[in-house]
Amino acid sequence: MLLVITDHATKEEIEKMAEDFSGYIKIVVDMEKGILTGGGKRHVEGEQFLLESGSKQKNLWGGGLDLESSEIDYNSMINIRPSQNNFSRDIMSEETRKEFDEIIKKLLL
């Protein structure tokens, strides 16, 4: 289930977001607004929701969270962004990864 998280998620919200992949949450973070979407089967679902809600493409980055290990990953098709010097599915910038981690930790962990 896709949810938008603007404040620290409740246990129930985390469980709902993890339903699609049994303990793993696909995440799209709006780096400018400090919010995220979690859940859904594809990152594009969260990306589209945030874009329709006024977010800017350049601020959206995708990845995921394994709830068992609390490991954050940075892999998503929405991250392929040559205009921002990111030619990979992974977030390549260490600075962007750090901000991505901070927002996920603040809202989900």
C-alpha positions, 0 to 999 in steps of 0.5 A: 500500500502506498502512503505519504509520510510527512511525520514519523510513521506509526508501526501500523503505517510501516506494516501497511507500506511493507505489505507489497514486498513482505518486509521491504518498502520501496521508497521515493524521497522528496529531498526538498520537502523532507517527505517520502512515499513508501510502499507500492510495487514500483517506485514510479507510483510514489514518484507520480503521486509526489509529482502530482502533489507539486514535487519537482522531479529533480528532488525525487530519489528512489530506493528502499528499506529492508525492515529486518536489517534496517538496510537502506538501498539506493536502487531505482529506475527513477534515479537514472538522471543524466541531467543531474549527472546520475547515469545509474539506477543507484544514487551515485552522489554520496551527499545525496545518499546521506540526505536520503538516509537522514530523511528515511531515518527521521521518518521511518526508523 
